[in-house]
Amino acid sequence: MKEVLVIGAGLAGLTCARTLQARGVECLVLDAAEAVGGRVRTDEVEGFRLDRGFQVLLTAYPATREWLSYDALRLGNFAPGARVLTPSGEGRVSDPWRAPGRMWETLRAPIGTLADKLRVGALRLASTRGTLDAIWERAKRSAAEELRARGFSPLMLERFLRPWLGGIFLERELTTSNRMLFFVYRMFSEGYAALPAGGMQRIPEQLAAGLKPDTCRLGAKVVAVKSGATSGGHEIVLADGERINARHVVIACDGATAARLVPELAAPAWRSVTCVQWAAPESPLGGEPVLWLNGTGHGRINNLVVPSDVAADYAPKGSALVSTTVIGECIETDAELVSRLSVELTGHHGAVVKDWRALAVQRIRCALPVVVPESGAKAKQTVREGHWVCGDHFASASIQGAMASGQSVGEALAAE
Ligand SMILES: Cc1cc2nc3c(=O)[nH]c(=O)nc-3n(C[C@H](O)[C@H](O)[C@H](O)COP(=O)(O)OP(=O)(O)OC[C@H]3O[C@@H](n4cnc5c(N)ncnc54)[C@H](O)[C@@H]3O)c2cc1C
C-alpha cells in the first residue's frame, strides 16, 4: 500500500508532493495528461513557444520564491506598468516607485485625473500594509465596489483599471473580490511580472525535477476514489481499471474534477478566455517588454503582449510572437475570429499586421475558478478521513494559491 497518492500533477499536486518528500513521506503522483503542469502548459509550434493562454509568474509570490530557482528559469521581466491605447491616443501608466523617470509621462497620460494618480498611490499603500495573510481576512466587497469607494473616476476605470484587472481576473465587471485586488496589487508592487525562458511550463517542470525518480505517473486518469475500501486505507480506480491502494489520497485536480471525484465538494463556476497567438516579422511594441492594454472601450482584444520581447526562446530568431487575449468565450469559428481580430489589430498597430500569421486559437473554457471564499491556504483541507483536497479552487485562482494550497496540505498530512 502506498503512503500517499496525489491525484493531479498541476502546481498544487507537485508542490504537495515536494512538501511530502521533503518531510520523508513516500508519495506517488498520478495525472491524466501526458505532461506535468495542468493549466500551466506550453506548446511548441513551428519553433514558437505558445503558453496555453497568456499568464505570468509574479516574482513576489511567496510560494514561487520558496520553491523555484528563478535563475534556472532564466526569467525575463515585464517593465512595470503598461502602454494603454485610449480614444485620444496611446499613453503610459508606470509605477512611480520603480520608474520615477517616467512619472511625468504617467501624469500627462490621458488615462485618468491627477487625483486618480494619487489614488493609485493610496491603493498601493492599502495593498502593501500588514501581512499577506491578513489580506484574506479584510472586509469583503467586489473589486469594482472597492475602486468606486476609493473615488476612482470612470475614466480611470474604463481606460486602465478595467482592462488591466479584467485581464488578470478574466472578467471586466470586476466582481472578483477586493481581497484578490489587494493581493494582486501587492504582488505587482513587490516584484515583477515575468516569463521563464522557453515558456511557463518550465515552472511545473522545475518542480517535478525536484521529486524522486518515478514519482509522477502520467497518462493515469483517476475515475473513482473509494473511501475505506481496504483496511486502514483507500482505493483509487484508474480509467483502465487498475486499482491502487493508499493510506491517504490528495485530490489535487481542478475544482470541477475534484467535485466529480468527491461528492462533498461543490464544483466551482469558471472564467473563460480566448487567446490568439501570432507569428510576426517584428514586435509591434518596438521590442519593449511591456503589457499593452486596450483602453478604448471598443473591440474584442483586451490586451496584447509580445512574449519574445520579454524572455528568450519564445520565437525563432528574426521573428516575434504576439499574444492577444479576448476575455470570455468566442462563438465564431477560428477563421472568423482570426479575421475579425486582424482588422481590429490593424486599427491599433497599423499595416504591419497584414504580415502576421495566426499560429493558434486557444479557447480555454475552464481557466480560472470563481473561488468563494479566497484564503491564504493555511487551513488544513480534509473532506473525509484520509481524503485531502488542494488546488487553486481552495485558495485563490493563481499560481500562488495553487502552490500554497498544495504546500499546506503536504505539511498537514506529514504532521499526521
Ligand atoms: C489562461 C490562464 C491564465 C492564467 N493566468 C495566470 C497568471 O497570470 N498568474 C497566475 O498566478 N495564475 C494564472 N492562472 C491560474 C493558474 O494557472 C492556476 O491557478 C494554477 O495553475 C492551478 O493549478 P492547480 O494545480 O490548482 O490545478 P491544475 O493546473 O488544473 O492541475 C490539476 C491537474 O489534475 C489533473 N487531473 C484532472 N483530472 C484528473 C483525473 N481524473 N485523474 C488524474 N489527473 C487529473 C490535470 O491533468 C492537471 O494536471 C491562469 C490560468 C489560465 C488557464
PDBQT file of the ligand as one rigid body, heavy atoms in Angstrom, charges set to zero:
ROOT
HETATM    1  C1  LIG A 501      -5.305  31.230 -19.315  1.00  0.00    +0.000 C 
HETATM    2  C2  LIG A 501      -4.868  31.274 -17.895  1.00  0.00    +0.000 A 
HETATM    3  C3  LIG A 501      -4.218  32.394 -17.421  1.00  0.00    +0.000 A 
HETATM    4  C4  LIG A 501      -3.766  32.427 -16.108  1.00  0.00    +0.000 A 
HETATM    5  N1  LIG A 501      -3.012  33.488 -15.699  1.00  0.00    +0.000 NA
HETATM    6  C5  LIG A 501      -2.393  33.427 -14.502  1.00  0.00    +0.000 A 
HETATM    7  C6  LIG A 501      -1.412  34.396 -14.157  1.00  0.00    +0.000 A 
HETATM    8  O1  LIG A 501      -1.042  35.267 -14.955  1.00  0.00    +0.000 OA
HETATM    9  N2  LIG A 501      -0.838  34.321 -12.914  1.00  0.00    +0.000 N 
HETATM   10  C7  LIG A 501      -1.213  33.358 -12.015  1.00  0.00    +0.000 A 
HETATM   11  O2  LIG A 501      -0.686  33.365 -10.900  1.00  0.00    +0.000 OA
HETATM   12  N3  LIG A 501      -2.125  32.421 -12.334  1.00  0.00    +0.000 NA
HETATM   13  C8  LIG A 501      -2.694  32.411 -13.556  1.00  0.00    +0.000 A 
HETATM   14  N4  LIG A 501      -3.570  31.434 -13.919  1.00  0.00    +0.000 N 
HETATM   15  C9  LIG A 501      -4.012  30.482 -12.890  1.00  0.00    +0.000 C 
HETATM   16  C10 LIG A 501      -3.040  29.334 -12.627  1.00  0.00    +0.000 C 
HETATM   17  O3  LIG A 501      -2.526  28.822 -13.824  1.00  0.00    +0.000 OA
HETATM   18  C11 LIG A 501      -3.814  28.245 -11.887  1.00  0.00    +0.000 C 
HETATM   19  O4  LIG A 501      -4.405  28.840 -10.734  1.00  0.00    +0.000 OA
HETATM   20  C12 LIG A 501      -2.958  27.073 -11.438  1.00  0.00    +0.000 C 
HETATM   21  O5  LIG A 501      -2.147  26.600 -12.474  1.00  0.00    +0.000 OA
HETATM   22  C13 LIG A 501      -3.868  25.958 -10.934  1.00  0.00    +0.000 C 
HETATM   23  O6  LIG A 501      -3.082  24.856 -10.529  1.00  0.00    +0.000 OA
HETATM   24  P1  LIG A 501      -3.759  23.592  -9.858  1.00  0.00    +0.000 P 
HETATM   25  O7  LIG A 501      -2.673  22.610  -9.593  1.00  0.00    +0.000 OA
HETATM   26  O8  LIG A 501      -4.629  24.005  -8.745  1.00  0.00    +0.000 OA
HETATM   27  O9  LIG A 501      -4.770  22.991 -10.956  1.00  0.00    +0.000 OA
HETATM   28  P2  LIG A 501      -4.489  22.421 -12.409  1.00  0.00    +0.000 P 
HETATM   29  O10 LIG A 501      -3.402  23.162 -13.061  1.00  0.00    +0.000 OA
HETATM   30  O11 LIG A 501      -5.813  22.401 -13.103  1.00  0.00    +0.000 OA
HETATM   31  O12 LIG A 501      -3.976  20.929 -12.169  1.00  0.00    +0.000 OA
HETATM   32  C14 LIG A 501      -4.844  19.845 -11.997  1.00  0.00    +0.000 C 
HETATM   33  C15 LIG A 501      -4.193  18.598 -12.555  1.00  0.00    +0.000 C 
HETATM   34  O13 LIG A 501      -5.075  17.486 -12.329  1.00  0.00    +0.000 OA
HETATM   35  C16 LIG A 501      -5.041  16.648 -13.461  1.00  0.00    +0.000 C 
HETATM   36  N5  LIG A 501      -6.278  15.879 -13.487  1.00  0.00    +0.000 N 
HETATM   37  C17 LIG A 501      -7.541  16.347 -13.694  1.00  0.00    +0.000 A 
HETATM   38  N6  LIG A 501      -8.419  15.322 -13.660  1.00  0.00    +0.000 NA
HETATM   39  C18 LIG A 501      -7.706  14.201 -13.398  1.00  0.00    +0.000 A 
HETATM   40  C19 LIG A 501      -8.068  12.839 -13.227  1.00  0.00    +0.000 A 
HETATM   41  N7  LIG A 501      -9.336  12.420 -13.316  1.00  0.00    +0.000 N 
HETATM   42  N8  LIG A 501      -7.085  11.934 -12.984  1.00  0.00    +0.000 NA
HETATM   43  C20 LIG A 501      -5.777  12.340 -12.894  1.00  0.00    +0.000 A 
HETATM   44  N9  LIG A 501      -5.400  13.630 -13.066  1.00  0.00    +0.000 NA
HETATM   45  C21 LIG A 501      -6.347  14.541 -13.298  1.00  0.00    +0.000 A 
HETATM   46  C22 LIG A 501      -4.920  17.615 -14.637  1.00  0.00    +0.000 C 
HETATM   47  O14 LIG A 501      -4.406  16.940 -15.776  1.00  0.00    +0.000 OA
HETATM   48  C23 LIG A 501      -3.965  18.651 -14.074  1.00  0.00    +0.000 C 
HETATM   49  O15 LIG A 501      -2.626  18.337 -14.363  1.00  0.00    +0.000 OA
HETATM   50  C24 LIG A 501      -4.035  31.355 -15.227  1.00  0.00    +0.000 A 
HETATM   51  C25 LIG A 501      -4.719  30.239 -15.695  1.00  0.00    +0.000 A 
HETATM   52  C26 LIG A 501      -5.110  30.185 -17.021  1.00  0.00    +0.000 A 
HETATM   53  C27 LIG A 501      -5.746  28.931 -17.531  1.00  0.00    +0.000 C 
ENDROOT
TORSDOF 0
